[in-house]
Amino acid sequence: MQAFTGALLLYVVLSNLEKPLRALIINAMGQTGLLRVLYSLSSHEMLLVLVCALFYILTAIMHEGRRLEEENKGFV
């Protein structure tokens, strides 16, 4: 689950960065003197990033808890 939420979070962030970077490259290759970059982040995308980050952190905490539980089984 942690790998899935991490991959989804990475996909959302990189897909939002791809559009302005592509526009910069296309504008830089052309002979225009004006470089214009438009960046938009909808509330749906922002919510997806926040939920993915939350699930990623929760699964990391659960993984660490399981590791500590296995480590402490030997002492009891």
C-alpha atoms as one frame of an Amber mdcrd trajectory, in Angstrom:
protein
   0.000   0.000   0.000   2.877   2.321   0.741   4.384   1.758  -2.697   1.030
   2.456  -4.363   0.385   5.698  -2.493   3.982   6.801  -3.039   3.731   6.103
  -6.759   0.378   7.888  -7.010   1.735  10.898  -5.126   4.786  11.005  -7.383
   2.579  10.725 -10.485   0.337  13.619  -9.429   3.247  15.899  -8.563   5.218
  15.103 -11.713   2.201  15.376 -13.995   1.525  18.858 -12.632   5.152  19.864
 -13.195   5.265  18.410 -16.708   2.896  20.940 -18.289   4.846  24.107 -17.376
   8.199  22.455 -18.119   6.979  21.351 -21.539   5.775  24.908 -22.240   9.163
  26.315 -21.194  11.015  23.923 -23.503   8.745  24.636 -26.462   8.975  28.401
 -25.899  12.762  28.233 -25.510  13.133  26.303 -28.770  11.107  28.879 -30.683
  12.290  32.278 -31.772   9.801  34.167 -29.602  11.099  36.621 -27.078   8.186
  36.147 -24.725   8.240  33.183 -22.369   4.884  32.557 -20.753   4.222  29.723
 -18.309   0.793  29.015 -16.953   0.426  26.754 -13.940  -2.869  25.699 -12.448
  -3.667  23.384  -9.568  -7.282  22.432  -9.090  -8.806  21.657  -5.731  -9.304
  18.063  -6.885  -5.578  17.634  -7.568  -4.671  19.315  -4.286  -6.995  17.009
  -2.361  -5.505  13.986  -4.141  -1.992  15.070  -3.160  -3.013  15.567   0.470
  -4.832  12.223   0.708  -1.933  10.378  -0.926   0.530  12.014   1.445  -1.665
  11.096   4.420  -1.930   7.447   3.390   1.802   7.318   2.673   2.592   8.596
   6.164   0.082   6.241   7.793   1.501   3.197   6.029   5.024   4.261   7.005
   3.916   4.488  10.643   2.234   1.064  10.427   5.382  -0.431   8.875   7.550
   1.013  11.642   5.115  -0.270  14.289   5.231  -3.766  12.826   9.034  -3.641
  12.786   9.130  -2.589  16.430   6.646  -5.309  17.367   8.803  -7.992  15.723
  11.890  -6.587  17.387  10.264  -6.600  20.833   8.926 -10.174  20.516  12.403
 -11.511  21.272  12.624  -9.644  24.587   9.299 -10.784  26.058
